[in-house]
Structures are given as C-alpha cells and as structure tokens.
Amino acid sequence: MNTKLTLKLDKDVIEKAKEYASSQKRSLSGLIESYLQTLSNKGISSTDNEMQISPFVKSMASGLNIPADLDHKKEYANHLIEKHK
C-alpha cells in the first residue's frame, strides 16, 4: 500500500535528484523508496553476512563478464583512437 510522505529538502538537492532520476528513467519516489528500503534492511543478510543488492542496482546489471586482466587504460585509448579517426 502506497502512502504519501512530505519531505523538506534543499531546492537544489531536489532538482539534481529529479535530473538523476530522469536520466535513470526512474521516478524520484521510486529511487527514494529503494534507498530507504536498503537502509531499513541495513544492507546485510542475517543468514550469510553478505551485502544485499538493491532491486535498483540489480536492474542496472549488464550480465557482462569482465576479464580480471583487462587493461582499461589501453581499452580507453583504443576507443579514443577509433572515435577520432
């Protein structure tokens, strides 16, 4: 059941949060709800002491496996070379 909540926050913080939510294609209410849910769960599973991942963070997962020996500087340099050909 959804319930309305009124918060008093700095105007600039609200505007930046709205921009961020929009860039993530999420509602500000949804982002705040996910964050508060994470806080209230304390982010730790009582059964295995591993950090829980919020549904929002899970939704951002790409499923890519990045090699441990990846040279990110070299990859970025190659990207820039290709971009500016």
C-alpha positions as CSV (number, residue, x, y, z in Angstrom):
1,M,0.0,0.0,0.0
2,N,1.4,3.4,-1.0
3,T,1.3,6.3,1.4
4,K,2.2,9.9,0.7
5,L,5.2,11.3,2.5
6,T,6.2,15.0,2.7
7,L,9.8,15.9,3.0
8,K,11.6,19.3,3.4
9,L,14.8,19.3,1.3
10,D,17.1,21.9,-0.2
11,K,15.7,23.1,-3.6
12,D,19.0,22.4,-5.4
13,V,19.1,18.9,-4.0
14,I,15.6,18.2,-5.2
15,E,16.4,19.5,-8.7
16,K,19.5,17.4,-9.0
17,A,17.7,14.4,-7.7
18,K,15.0,14.9,-10.3
19,E,17.5,15.1,-13.1
20,Y,19.3,12.0,-11.9
21,A,16.0,10.1,-11.6
22,S,15.0,11.2,-15.1
23,S,18.4,10.1,-16.5
24,Q,17.9,6.7,-15.0
25,K,14.3,6.5,-16.3
26,R,13.0,6.1,-12.8
27,S,10.7,8.2,-10.7
28,L,12.2,10.2,-7.8
29,S,9.8,8.4,-5.5
30,G,11.0,5.0,-6.7
31,L,14.6,5.9,-6.1
32,I,13.9,7.2,-2.6
33,E,11.8,4.1,-1.8
34,S,14.6,1.8,-3.0
35,Y,17.2,3.7,-0.9
36,L,15.0,3.7,2.2
37,Q,14.3,0.0,1.8
38,T,18.0,-0.6,1.6
39,L,18.6,1.4,4.7
40,S,15.8,-0.3,6.6
41,N,17.2,-3.7,5.6
42,K,20.6,-2.5,6.8
43,G,22.1,-3.9,3.5
44,I,23.2,-7.1,5.3
45,S,21.6,-10.5,5.2
46,S,21.3,-12.1,8.6
47,T,21.8,-15.6,7.2
48,D,25.1,-15.2,5.3
49,N,26.6,-11.8,6.2
50,E,26.8,-10.8,2.6
51,M,25.7,-7.4,1.3
52,Q,22.3,-7.4,-0.3
53,I,22.0,-5.7,-3.7
54,S,19.0,-3.4,-4.0
55,P,16.5,-4.1,-6.8
56,F,17.5,-0.8,-8.5
57,V,21.2,-1.8,-8.6
58,K,20.2,-5.3,-9.9
59,S,18.2,-3.7,-12.7
60,M,21.4,-2.0,-13.9
61,A,23.4,-5.2,-14.2
62,S,24.6,-5.9,-17.8
63,G,25.5,-9.5,-17.4
64,L,28.9,-8.9,-18.9
65,N,31.9,-10.8,-17.6
66,I,35.0,-8.5,-17.5
67,P,38.3,-10.3,-17.6
68,A,40.5,-9.8,-14.5
69,D,43.5,-8.9,-16.6
70,L,41.7,-6.2,-18.6
71,D,43.8,-3.2,-19.2
72,H,41.2,-0.4,-19.0
73,K,43.6,2.4,-19.9
74,K,44.6,0.6,-23.1
75,E,41.0,-0.1,-24.0
76,Y,40.0,3.5,-23.4
77,A,43.0,4.7,-25.5
78,N,41.9,2.4,-28.3
79,H,38.3,3.7,-28.0
80,L,39.5,7.3,-28.4
81,I,41.7,6.4,-31.4
82,E,38.7,4.8,-33.1
83,K,36.4,7.6,-32.1
84,H,38.6,10.4,-33.6
85,K,39.6,8.7,-36.8
